[in-house]
Amino acid sequence: MSGKKPSITFKYIFTYDYNPVYVNGAHGGISPRGEIIANFYLERTPLPNELVHDITQEGAISPEPSRTDPDNLGGTLVRYISNGIVLNYQNARELHAWLGDKVAELERLMQARASAEQQPAQS
């Protein structure tokens, strides 16, 4: 008997267009099939539809543009959704545990940094 434990190796393969995105929120729920759906978004203020700058006699762009804004620009937030996930119950529990571990790890790092910053400088 070799004494070696059975193991499996996972190889990570990234597609050429792999591009992590920043998200600051999610919206979703439970699907009719009992799966969890999460659509991730980036929340931001809306952008104007158009900016028109004059060109100065020197050929530079003027600093004060005229602009065309969408209706209700001041009372609107945009939630740009670029991706989402669908998880079954077991995968959702595993992701929940993994995220919990990463949050705890980050909290330990932040606490260590805060403690190090509070230490008086050694001479």
Backbone torsions as a table, in degrees:
resi	resn	phi	psi	omega
1	MET	NA	131.2	-174.3
2	SER	-75.7	-25.4	-178.4
3	GLY	79.7	-1.3	179.9
4	LYS	-82.8	131.9	179.3
5	LYS	-73.8	146.0	175.0
6	PRO	-63.5	144.5	179.6
7	SER	-146.6	166.2	175.9
8	ILE	-138.1	142.1	179.3
9	THR	-110.1	130.4	175.3
10	PHE	-103.1	128.6	175.3
11	LYS	-101.9	136.2	179.3
12	TYR	-99.8	123.9	-179.9
13	ILE	-120.0	126.5	-178.7
14	PHE	-105.9	136.0	175.6
15	THR	-72.4	160.2	-178.6
16	TYR	-59.8	-27.3	-177.4
17	ASP	-99.2	17.2	177.2
18	TYR	-55.9	127.4	-175.4
19	ASN	-153.0	93.5	178.9
20	PRO	-60.0	143.6	-179.7
21	VAL	-121.6	149.9	176.6
22	TYR	-83.4	133.4	174.1
23	VAL	-129.1	149.7	176.2
24	ASN	-128.6	18.7	175.9
25	GLY	-176.6	171.1	177.9
26	ALA	-148.0	152.7	176.0
27	HIS	-139.2	139.3	179.4
28	GLY	176.2	-152.2	-178.4
29	GLY	172.5	-155.7	-179.1
30	ILE	-101.0	130.8	179.5
31	SER	-78.7	165.8	176.3
32	PRO	-60.3	-20.6	178.4
33	ARG	-90.2	4.4	178.4
34	GLY	80.4	23.5	177.3
35	GLU	-105.0	156.1	178.9
36	ILE	-91.7	129.7	178.0
37	ILE	-114.7	128.7	176.2
38	ALA	-129.3	119.9	175.6
39	ASN	-103.7	118.2	-176.0
40	PHE	-88.6	140.7	-178.8
41	TYR	-135.6	161.1	169.3
42	LEU	-110.5	117.9	-178.4
43	GLU	-93.8	132.6	-178.4
44	ARG	-154.4	167.5	173.2
45	THR	-76.1	153.4	-179.8
46	PRO	-69.9	154.8	176.2
47	LEU	-96.8	153.8	175.2
48	PRO	-63.6	154.3	176.8
49	ASN	-69.1	-31.9	-173.1
50	GLU	-159.4	141.0	170.6
51	LEU	-122.8	133.0	178.2
52	VAL	-120.8	117.6	178.1
53	HIS	-104.0	141.7	171.0
54	ASP	-78.9	153.7	174.7
55	ILE	-101.4	126.8	-178.7
56	THR	-74.0	169.8	178.1
57	GLN	-61.9	-25.8	178.6
58	GLU	-81.5	-4.2	179.8
59	GLY	89.7	9.4	179.2
60	ALA	-90.6	162.9	176.9
61	ILE	-85.0	132.0	179.9
62	SER	-67.7	148.5	-177.6
63	PRO	-77.6	-21.4	-175.2
64	GLU	-108.8	98.2	-179.0
65	PRO	-85.1	161.1	164.3
66	SER	-90.5	150.2	-175.6
67	ARG	-137.7	152.0	174.2
68	THR	-116.2	116.4	-177.0
69	ASP	-102.7	151.0	173.0
70	PRO	-65.2	159.7	175.7
71	ASP	-57.8	141.0	176.1
72	ASN	56.3	40.5	-179.3
73	LEU	-55.8	-42.3	-176.4
74	GLY	-72.1	-22.3	-177.3
75	GLY	-107.7	21.0	-174.9
76	THR	-126.6	141.5	167.8
77	LEU	-119.6	145.2	178.6
78	VAL	-102.6	133.4	171.2
79	ARG	-114.3	101.1	-177.4
80	TYR	-86.1	116.3	-178.8
81	ILE	-101.9	118.0	179.8
82	SER	-112.7	-13.9	179.2
83	ASN	-162.5	168.0	178.9
84	GLY	-158.8	172.8	179.1
85	ILE	-136.0	154.9	172.7
86	VAL	-126.9	125.0	-176.8
87	LEU	-126.2	141.7	169.9
88	ASN	-81.5	174.3	-175.3
89	TYR	-55.9	-50.2	-176.7
90	GLN	-63.1	-45.1	179.6
91	ASN	-65.9	-35.4	177.6
92	ALA	-64.0	-42.7	178.2
93	ARG	-62.8	-41.3	179.6
94	GLU	-66.7	-41.2	177.3
95	LEU	-65.6	-40.2	177.5
96	HIS	-59.1	-46.6	179.1
97	ALA	-64.1	-43.4	-180.0
98	TRP	-62.6	-45.7	177.9
99	LEU	-62.6	-41.2	177.3
100	GLY	-59.0	-42.6	177.1
101	ASP	-62.3	-42.5	-178.9
102	LYS	-68.3	-37.9	176.9
103	VAL	-64.1	-44.4	178.9
104	ALA	-62.4	-41.5	178.0
105	GLU	-62.5	-44.0	178.5
106	LEU	-63.7	-40.8	178.0
107	GLU	-62.3	-39.7	177.0
108	ARG	-63.5	-42.8	178.6
109	LEU	-63.2	-43.7	-179.9
110	MET	-64.6	-39.7	178.9
111	GLN	-66.0	-41.1	178.4
112	ALA	-64.0	-41.6	178.0
113	ARG	-64.2	-43.8	179.5
114	ALA	-62.8	-40.3	178.8
115	SER	-65.6	-40.8	179.9
116	ALA	-65.9	-36.4	179.5
117	GLU	-70.3	-26.3	-178.7
118	GLN	-85.3	-14.5	178.8
119	GLN	-69.6	135.9	176.5
120	PRO	-65.8	147.2	179.8
121	ALA	-63.5	134.3	178.0
122	GLN	-85.0	136.2	178.1
123	SER	-107.8	NA	NA
